[in-house]
Amino acid sequence: MARLMQAPRPDIDVMPAKRRAGFAMFMLLGMLTAGCSTSMLGLGGKDDVDSNLVTSTVAPAGAASDAETQSDALTVRNAVSSADLSALDSSALAWANADTGSRGAISGLTEFNEQGVVCRKFTTTRERFDGITLYQGRACMISPGIWQMTAFAPT
């Protein structure tokens, strides 16, 4: 007669104790060594490091190119020279340069007369992708309607 296959009974241990202990040790060893690398085992070292890889860096904040700095200075000069000081009070004057992506806020804008020349001094922030820098500046009217930036430097 044909023998019928029976499902294992839950009360009968399917895996022998020796095999269970070996399996448990294998799992434990696997978990303990999961985070190991070849250098931890003494197989790797400095000789395995790829020293041919060359990367680039981003210049620190305030180290913009001369052309970008000049372009931003012109934008700030235009904002400073066209500002109505009587309407400005103590609020900051915003500026943005679409050519460089820089922007900032001009504060402490004051006008004074230096040997018959009208000048305006100010403090401004310059916000760029690489950080924010604080600048001190001065613009003077060299002839009617023509202003020149005489100082623009990070503090």
SULURVEN-V976698 format. One record per residue. N is the residue number from 0. PHI is phi as a letter, one per 40 degrees, with the letter a starting at -180 (* if undefined). PSI is psi in degrees with one decimal (NA if undefined). D_CENTER is the distance of its C-alpha to the mean C-alpha in whole Angstrom. Layout:
# SULURVEN-V976698
n = [N:N]
phi = [PHI:PHI]
psi = [PSI:PSI]
d_center = [D_CENTER:D_CENTER]
This chain:
# SULURVEN-V976698
n = [0:1:2:3:4:5:6:7:8:9:10:11:12:13:14:15:16:17:18:19:20:21:22:23:24:25:26:27:28:29:30:31:32:33:34:35:36:37:38:39:40:41:42:43:44:45:46:47:48:49:50:51:52:53:54:55:56:57:58:59:60:61:62:63:64:65:66:67:68:69:70:71:72:73:74:75:76:77:78:79:80:81:82:83:84:85:86:87:88:89:90:91:92:93:94:95:96:97:98:99:100:101:102:103:104:105:106:107:108:109:110:111:112:113:114:115:116:117:118:119:120:121:122:123:124:125:126:127:128:129:130:131:132:133:134:135:136:137:138:139:140:141:142:143:144:145:146:147:148:149:150:151:152:153:154]
phi = [*:c:c:c:c:b:c:c:c:c:c:b:c:c:b:c:d:c:c:c:c:c:c:c:c:c:c:c:c:c:c:c:c:c:c:c:b:c:c:c:c:g:c:b:a:c:c:c:c:c:c:c:c:b:b:b:b:c:c:c:d:g:b:c:c:c:c:c:c:c:c:c:c:c:c:c:d:c:c:c:c:c:c:c:c:c:c:c:f:b:c:c:b:c:a:a:b:c:c:b:g:c:a:a:b:c:b:g:c:b:b:a:b:b:f:g:b:c:b:b:b:a:b:a:c:b:c:b:c:b:h:b:b:c:b:b:a:a:b:b:c:c:a:d:g:b:b:b:c:c:a:a:a:c:c]
psi = [158.1:141.4:134.0:137.5:133.1:143.1:145.7:142.4:137.9:-23.7:-6.5:130.6:117.8:-37.1:121.4:154.9:-40.1:-43.1:-38.8:-41.9:-40.5:-42.6:-43.2:-41.8:-40.8:-44.8:-42.8:-44.7:-41.2:-42.5:-38.4:-32.8:6.1:-33.2:1.5:151.4:173.4:-30.3:-28.5:-29.0:-1.0:8.7:-24.7:175.2:-164.0:-28.5:-19.9:-7.2:131.1:103.4:2.3:-8.5:128.1:130.1:172.8:164.9:161.6:135.1:146.5:160.7:138.5:-4.8:42.7:160.4:158.5:-39.4:-41.2:-41.3:-43.6:-40.4:-42.4:-37.7:-39.3:-40.8:-44.2:-42.4:-43.8:-39.3:-42.0:-44.5:-27.4:-1.6:137.9:101.5:-31.2:-29.5:-15.3:-32.5:-129.6:9.3:157.2:151.5:118.6:147.8:154.8:140.5:107.9:-26.1:-37.6:-15.6:4.5:156.1:170.8:-170.5:128.1:131.0:167.6:31.0:116.0:148.7:140.2:166.2:120.9:102.7:45.7:2.3:129.3:125.7:156.6:128.1:156.5:169.0:139.0:152.0:152.6:106.2:125.5:177.8:-23.8:6.4:-176.3:133.6:142.3:130.6:148.9:139.8:168.0:134.4:138.8:146.9:109.9:-22.5:164.3:118.0:-2.5:117.9:147.8:136.3:115.7:-16.1:133.4:97.1:147.5:148.4:NA]
d_center = [80:76:74:71:68:67:63:62:63:61:63:63:61:60:57:60:58:58:56:54:53:52:49:48:48:46:43:43:42:40:38:38:37:34:31:33:31:33:32:33:37:37:37:33:32:31:33:31:27:27:26:26:23:21:17:15:12:9:11:10:10:13:14:15:18:21:22:19:19:23:22:20:23:26:24:24:27:29:27:29:32:33:32:35:35:38:36:32:34:31:28:25:25:22:22:20:20:20:20:17:15:15:16:17:20:23:25:28:30:33:36:38:41:41:44:45:41:39:36:33:30:27:24:21:17:15:12:10:7:6:7:11:14:17:20:24:26:30:31:35:38:39:42:42:39:38:35:33:30:31:28:24:22:19:21]
